[in-house]
């Protein structure tokens, strides 16, 4: 029997955490690009199981890791990505760009990408208008509830407990993390049609990375067009949010590389929902409080000390038909590092026990680092898109061959994502 022929790839991505990785998976799926997100560097056998896919992702954990960890782990991943043969290779980061020289360094990832790919320059696209993230004259702005803030004045991201954003100019923010010269192409230049000329001028002046402004689909597509033109010469390594993905999708449709958007499936209702939250975002805190008002059982967990009791209580509540929220913080860390890797691993063990004992089939994990380090405990090999819910947090399906958890529906939600009634919407498929 001959091996399954693989579809030629349009695009490959590495997500620096799991929630951001599913954001890209959603973007591709809703635009009709078959895609799969692997939880490890895929083997040829892994790829053969998803031969129809035109985009391949690898969900990673570099957002919560040091530059030293990146030096040890990312080169092999980037080499594997390059071997996939896609024209564009995207190092996907959160649209808030929160990072530091010591943790989740986007700058160090850019340097490793420059070593792995022989490209002339690295596109940097942070804007994600569908998530309320905008870049104007290289400065990043983000929405919080009904207002737009410069990122260094954002009520949450400016006070992030691990990587607070105290600089809005992405050129200066990244300059703390890399020695690569950074230029920019601004909104007015893009809209006037002068993007290619400005890009060339920046490269001639010595820039190795280019920050693109972005306010809407039009400007994202214009940035994507410059990136795509470069990919005709050699594979491109780019850094950015899912806004980069949306810009490419818009471009591909305009040049007939992809067809019309498909009709999307409805998520449908679940009989019960389990939520595990390691986020200390005030957005997630409001969602937890709203869930309690909507009939969810919710309590704070301490997996290092009360795991057995929390597992027993959660199984009892779920078996009785209730939906459950388990959380480590309610808006503030309260002296506990909710981003700790060891704590996330303990949460993952607790989560696995509850899922196996309760039989619940729909799950939400809130918090980027929490999702990254707990999902690995479920031993999933891949995720695929199941249905849309809210932008940036789709319903996905876990692929866990040989496990009773195979086919489990999961939403990996960033702390800042979703309306206040999000958990009820996930449960009800609304």
C-alpha positions as CSV (number, residue, x, y, z in Angstrom):
1,X,0.0,0.0,0.0
2,X,1.5,3.4,-1.0
3,X,1.9,6.0,1.6
4,X,-0.6,8.8,1.9
5,X,0.3,11.8,-0.2
6,X,0.8,14.9,1.8
7,X,-0.8,18.2,0.8
8,X,1.8,20.9,0.1
9,X,1.9,23.3,3.1
10,X,1.0,27.0,3.0
11,X,2.1,27.7,6.5
12,X,3.7,26.3,9.7
13,X,3.7,27.8,13.1
14,X,5.2,27.3,16.6
15,X,3.1,28.7,19.5
16,X,5.0,29.8,22.5
17,X,2.1,28.6,24.6
18,X,-0.9,26.4,24.0
19,X,-3.7,29.0,24.2
20,X,-2.0,31.1,21.5
21,X,-1.5,28.0,19.4
22,X,-5.2,27.3,19.3
23,X,-5.9,30.9,18.3
24,X,-4.0,30.3,15.1
25,X,-5.7,26.9,14.6
26,X,-9.1,28.7,14.8
27,X,-8.1,31.4,12.3
28,X,-7.1,28.8,9.7
29,X,-10.1,26.6,10.2
30,X,-12.7,29.4,9.9
31,X,-11.1,30.4,6.7
32,X,-11.2,26.9,5.2
33,X,-7.5,26.0,5.6
34,X,-7.2,22.4,7.0
35,X,-4.8,22.5,9.9
36,X,-3.6,20.4,12.8
37,X,-1.8,21.5,16.0
38,X,0.7,18.9,17.4
39,X,1.8,18.9,21.0
40,X,5.3,17.8,20.0
41,X,7.5,17.9,16.9
42,X,5.6,15.7,14.5
43,X,7.1,12.5,13.1
44,X,6.4,11.3,9.5
45,X,3.8,9.0,11.0
46,X,2.1,11.9,12.9
47,X,1.9,13.8,9.6
48,X,0.5,10.9,7.7
49,X,-2.5,10.9,10.0
50,X,-3.3,14.5,8.9
51,X,-2.1,14.3,5.3
52,X,-4.9,16.6,4.1
53,X,-3.7,19.5,6.2
54,X,-2.2,22.6,4.5
55,X,-1.0,24.1,7.8
56,X,0.9,22.5,10.7
57,X,1.4,23.9,14.1
58,X,3.6,22.8,17.1
59,X,2.4,23.9,20.5
60,X,5.2,24.9,22.8
61,X,6.1,26.4,26.1
62,X,8.8,29.0,25.5
63,X,6.6,31.8,26.8
64,X,7.2,30.5,30.3
65,X,10.9,29.6,29.8
66,X,14.3,31.2,30.0
67,X,16.6,32.1,27.1
68,X,18.8,29.2,28.2
69,X,15.9,26.8,27.9
70,X,15.2,28.3,24.4
71,X,18.8,27.7,23.4
72,X,18.5,24.1,24.4
73,X,15.1,23.3,22.9
74,X,14.1,25.7,20.1
75,X,16.9,25.0,17.5
76,X,15.7,21.4,16.9
77,X,12.0,22.6,16.7
78,X,12.9,25.4,14.2
79,X,14.9,22.9,12.1
80,X,12.0,20.5,12.1
81,X,9.7,23.4,11.0
82,X,12.0,24.4,8.2
83,X,12.0,20.8,7.0
84,X,8.2,20.9,6.6
85,X,8.9,23.1,3.5
86,X,6.2,25.8,4.1
87,X,6.9,29.2,2.6
88,X,6.0,30.9,5.9
89,X,7.1,29.8,9.4
90,X,5.5,31.8,12.2
91,X,6.8,32.0,15.8
92,X,3.4,32.8,17.3
93,X,3.3,35.0,20.5
94,X,0.6,36.6,22.5
95,X,-0.8,39.8,21.0
96,X,0.1,41.6,24.2
97,X,3.8,40.8,23.5
98,X,4.4,40.5,27.2
99,X,7.9,39.0,27.6
100,X,11.2,40.0,29.2
101,X,15.0,39.3,28.7
102,X,14.7,36.6,31.3
103,X,11.3,34.9,30.6
104,X,9.6,34.2,27.3
105,X,12.2,36.3,25.5
106,X,10.8,37.1,22.0
107,X,14.1,38.7,21.2
108,X,16.0,35.5,21.8
109,X,13.5,33.6,19.7
110,X,14.1,36.0,16.9
111,X,17.9,35.5,17.1
112,X,17.4,31.7,17.0
113,X,15.0,32.1,14.1
114,X,17.6,34.2,12.2
115,X,20.1,31.4,12.7
116,X,17.7,28.6,11.6
117,X,16.4,30.4,8.5
118,X,18.5,32.2,5.9
119,X,16.1,35.1,5.5
120,X,17.2,38.7,5.0
121,X,14.8,40.0,7.6
122,X,12.2,39.0,10.2
123,X,8.7,40.4,10.0
124,X,7.1,41.3,13.4
125,X,3.3,41.7,13.4
126,X,1.7,42.2,16.8
127,X,-1.6,43.7,15.9
128,X,-4.7,41.5,16.2
129,X,-7.8,43.7,15.7
130,X,-10.1,40.8,16.2
131,X,-8.8,40.6,19.8
132,X,-8.6,44.4,20.4
133,X,-4.9,44.7,19.8
134,X,-3.5,47.5,17.6
135,X,-0.1,48.9,16.6
136,X,0.4,52.5,15.6
137,X,3.8,54.0,14.9
138,X,5.3,50.8,16.4
139,X,3.4,51.3,19.7
140,X,1.1,48.6,21.0
141,X,-2.4,49.3,22.2
142,X,-4.8,46.8,23.8
143,X,-8.4,46.8,24.8
144,X,-9.7,46.3,28.3
145,X,-13.4,46.0,28.6
146,X,-14.7,49.0,26.6
147,X,-11.5,51.1,26.5
148,X,-8.3,51.0,24.5
149,X,-5.0,51.6,26.4
150,X,-1.4,51.9,25.4
151,X,0.0,48.6,26.6
152,X,2.2,50.2,29.3
153,X,-0.9,51.8,30.7
154,X,-3.2,48.8,30.3
155,X,-4.8,48.0,33.7
156,X,-3.8,44.3,33.5
157,X,-0.7,43.9,31.3
158,X,1.2,46.9,32.8
159,X,0.9,45.0,36.1
160,X,1.4,41.5,34.9
161,X,2.9,39.6,37.9
162,X,5.7,38.0,35.8
163,X,6.3,40.0,32.6
164,X,4.8,43.5,33.1
165,X,4.6,45.6,30.0
166,X,6.3,48.9,30.8
167,X,7.2,49.9,27.3
168,X,4.7,50.4,24.4
169,X,7.2,51.0,21.6
170,X,7.8,47.4,20.3
171,X,11.2,48.4,18.9
172,X,12.4,49.5,22.3
173,X,10.7,46.6,24.1
174,X,12.4,44.1,21.8
175,X,15.7,45.9,21.9
176,X,16.0,44.9,25.6
177,X,15.9,41.3,24.5
178,X,18.0,41.2,21.3
179,X,20.9,43.0,19.6
180,X,19.2,42.6,16.2
181,X,18.6,46.1,14.6
182,X,14.9,46.8,14.5
183,X,13.1,49.0,12.0
184,X,9.4,49.7,11.3
185,X,6.8,50.3,8.6
186,X,4.1,52.6,9.8
187,X,0.3,52.8,9.1
188,X,0.4,55.9,6.9
189,X,3.1,54.4,4.7
190,X,1.2,51.1,4.3
191,X,-2.0,52.8,3.4
192,X,-0.3,55.1,0.9
193,X,1.2,52.1,-0.9
194,X,4.7,52.9,0.1
195,X,5.3,49.8,2.2
196,X,7.8,48.1,-0.1
197,X,9.9,51.3,-0.5
198,X,10.0,51.9,3.3
199,X,10.9,48.2,3.9
200,X,13.8,48.4,1.5
201,X,15.0,51.7,3.1
202,X,14.9,50.1,6.5
203,X,16.8,47.0,5.3
204,X,19.4,49.2,3.5
205,X,19.9,51.1,6.8
206,X,20.8,47.8,8.5
207,X,17.5,46.6,10.1
208,X,17.2,42.8,10.5
209,X,13.6,42.8,12.0
210,X,10.7,45.0,10.9
211,X,7.8,45.9,13.1
212,X,4.6,46.5,11.1
213,X,1.8,48.7,12.2
214,X,-1.7,47.2,12.1
215,X,-5.2,48.6,12.7
216,X,-7.5,46.6,10.5
217,X,-7.7,43.8,7.9
218,X,-6.4,46.2,5.2
219,X,-3.2,47.0,6.9
220,X,-2.6,43.4,8.1
221,X,-3.0,42.2,4.5
222,X,-0.6,44.9,3.2
223,X,2.0,43.7,5.7
224,X,1.3,40.1,4.8
225,X,1.8,40.9,1.1
226,X,5.3,42.1,1.7
227,X,6.1,39.0,3.7
228,X,4.5,36.7,1.1
229,X,6.6,38.4,-1.7
230,X,9.7,37.6,0.4
231,X,8.7,34.0,0.7
232,X,8.9,33.6,-3.1
233,X,12.7,34.1,-2.7
234,X,13.3,32.0,0.4
235,X,11.4,30.6,3.4
236,X,10.3,33.4,5.8
237,X,10.6,33.2,9.6
238,X,8.1,35.7,11.1
239,X,7.2,36.7,14.7
240,X,3.8,37.9,15.7
241,X,0.3,37.4,17.0
242,X,-2.6,35.6,15.2
243,X,-3.1,38.9,13.4
244,X,-0.3,37.8,11.1
245,X,-2.3,34.7,10.3
246,X,-5.4,36.7,9.6
247,X,-3.4,39.0,7.3
248,X,-2.1,36.1,5.3
249,X,-5.5,34.5,5.1
250,X,-6.9,37.7,3.7
251,X,-4.1,37.9,1.2
252,X,-4.4,34.2,0.1
253,X,-8.1,34.7,-0.6
254,X,-7.4,37.8,-2.7
255,X,-4.9,35.9,-4.8
256,X,-7.0,32.7,-5.0
257,X,-4.7,30.5,-2.9
258,X,-7.6,29.5,-0.7
259,X,-11.4,29.2,-1.4
260,X,-14.3,30.8,0.3
261,X,-14.9,30.4,4.1
262,X,-16.7,27.2,5.0
263,X,-20.0,26.8,6.9
264,X,-18.9,26.3,10.5
265,X,-20.3,23.7,12.8
266,X,-22.2,24.5,15.9
267,X,-20.5,23.5,19.2
268,X,-23.8,22.1,20.6
269,X,-24.4,21.9,24.3
270,X,-22.6,19.7,26.8
271,X,-24.2,18.0,29.8
272,X,-21.5,19.3,32.1
273,X,-18.4,21.5,31.9
274,X,-15.2,21.3,33.9
275,X,-13.1,24.5,34.1
276,X,-9.6,24.7,35.4
277,X,-8.2,28.2,35.9
278,X,-4.7,29.2,36.8
279,X,-5.2,32.7,35.5
280,X,-5.0,35.7,37.8
281,X,-6.5,38.1,35.2
282,X,-9.4,40.2,36.4
283,X,-11.3,39.1,33.2
284,X,-11.1,35.5,34.2
285,X,-12.0,36.5,37.8
286,X,-15.2,38.1,36.5
287,X,-15.9,35.0,34.4
288,X,-15.6,32.7,37.5
289,X,-17.9,34.9,39.5
290,X,-20.5,34.9,36.7
291,X,-20.3,31.2,36.5
292,X,-21.1,30.9,40.2
293,X,-24.2,33.0,39.6
294,X,-25.1,30.7,36.7
295,X,-25.1,27.6,38.8
296,X,-21.5,26.4,38.6
297,X,-19.9,24.9,41.7
298,X,-16.6,26.8,42.1
299,X,-13.8,26.8,44.7
300,X,-10.1,27.6,45.0
301,X,-7.8,24.6,44.8
302,X,-4.3,24.0,46.3
303,X,-3.1,21.0,44.3
304,X,0.1,20.6,46.3
305,X,-1.8,20.1,49.6
306,X,-5.4,19.3,49.0
307,X,-5.4,17.4,45.7
308,X,-7.2,14.3,46.9
309,X,-10.0,16.3,48.5
310,X,-10.4,18.5,45.5
311,X,-10.5,15.5,43.1
312,X,-13.2,13.8,45.3
313,X,-15.3,16.9,45.5
314,X,-15.1,17.7,41.8
315,X,-16.0,14.1,40.8
316,X,-18.9,14.2,43.3
317,X,-20.3,17.5,41.9
318,X,-19.8,16.5,38.2
319,X,-21.3,13.1,38.8
320,X,-24.4,14.9,40.2
321,X,-24.8,16.8,37.0
322,X,-23.2,20.1,38.1
323,X,-20.6,22.0,36.1
324,X,-17.4,22.9,38.1
325,X,-14.8,25.6,38.2
326,X,-11.5,24.9,39.9
327,X,-9.3,28.0,40.3
328,X,-6.0,28.9,41.9
329,X,-6.6,32.7,42.1
330,X,-9.4,35.1,41.8
331,X,-8.1,38.2,40.1
332,X,-4.8,38.4,42.1
333,X,-2.0,35.9,42.8
334,X,-2.5,36.3,46.6
335,X,1.1,35.5,47.3
336,X,1.1,32.4,45.1
337,X,2.8,32.2,41.7
338,X,-0.1,30.9,39.5
339,X,2.4,30.7,36.6
340,X,4.7,28.2,38.4
341,X,5.5,25.2,36.3
342,X,5.5,22.8,39.2
343,X,2.1,24.0,40.3
344,X,0.8,23.7,36.7
345,X,2.1,20.1,36.6
346,X,0.3,19.3,39.8
347,X,-2.9,20.9,38.4
348,X,-2.5,18.6,35.4
349,X,-2.3,15.5,37.5
350,X,-5.5,16.7,39.4
351,X,-7.2,17.4,36.1
352,X,-6.4,14.0,34.6
353,X,-7.8,12.3,37.7
354,X,-11.1,14.3,37.6
355,X,-11.6,13.7,33.9
356,X,-11.0,9.9,34.2
357,X,-13.2,9.5,37.2
358,X,-16.1,11.8,36.2
359,X,-16.4,11.0,32.5
360,X,-16.9,14.7,31.6
361,X,-16.3,15.4,27.9
362,X,-15.9,19.2,27.7
363,X,-13.2,21.1,29.4
364,X,-11.9,24.7,29.7
365,X,-8.4,25.5,30.8
366,X,-7.9,29.2,31.5
367,X,-4.4,30.8,31.6
368,X,-1.7,30.5,29.0
369,X,1.0,28.9,31.2
370,X,-1.6,26.7,33.0
371,X,-2.9,25.4,29.7
372,X,0.6,24.7,28.4
373,X,1.8,22.7,31.4
374,X,-1.4,20.9,32.3
375,X,-2.4,19.7,28.8
376,X,0.8,17.7,28.6
377,X,-0.4,15.6,31.5
378,X,-3.3,14.4,29.3
379,X,-0.8,12.9,26.8
380,X,-2.5,14.3,23.7
381,X,-0.6,14.1,20.5
382,X,-2.6,16.7,18.6
383,X,-5.5,19.1,18.6
384,X,-7.9,20.0,15.8
385,X,-10.6,22.6,15.5
386,X,-14.1,21.6,16.5
387,X,-16.3,24.7,16.5
388,X,-16.1,28.5,17.1
389,X,-17.0,30.1,20.4
390,X,-15.4,33.5,21.0
391,X,-12.5,34.9,19.0
392,X,-9.2,33.5,20.3
393,X,-10.7,30.6,22.2
394,X,-12.2,28.0,19.9
395,X,-13.6,24.6,20.9
396,X,-10.9,22.0,20.0
397,X,-10.7,18.2,20.0
398,X,-7.9,16.3,21.6
399,X,-6.3,13.4,19.9
400,X,-5.1,10.9,22.4
401,X,-4.8,7.5,20.7
402,X,-5.6,4.5,22.9
403,X,-7.0,6.6,25.8
404,X,-10.6,6.9,27.0
405,X,-10.0,10.7,26.8
406,X,-9.5,10.6,23.1
407,X,-11.9,13.1,21.4
408,X,-12.3,15.2,24.6
409,X,-13.5,18.7,23.7
410,X,-11.3,21.5,25.2
411,X,-11.1,25.2,25.1
412,X,-7.7,26.8,26.0
413,X,-8.5,30.3,27.1
414,X,-6.0,33.1,27.6
415,X,-6.6,35.1,30.8
416,X,-7.8,38.2,28.9
417,X,-10.1,36.4,26.5
418,X,-13.9,36.1,26.4
419,X,-17.1,37.8,27.8
420,X,-18.2,37.5,31.4
421,X,-20.6,34.7,30.7
422,X,-18.0,32.7,28.7
423,X,-18.1,29.5,30.8
424,X,-21.8,29.2,30.5
425,X,-21.6,29.8,26.8
426,X,-19.0,27.0,26.4
427,X,-21.3,24.7,28.4
428,X,-24.4,25.6,26.5
429,X,-22.7,25.9,23.1
430,X,-24.0,29.4,22.7
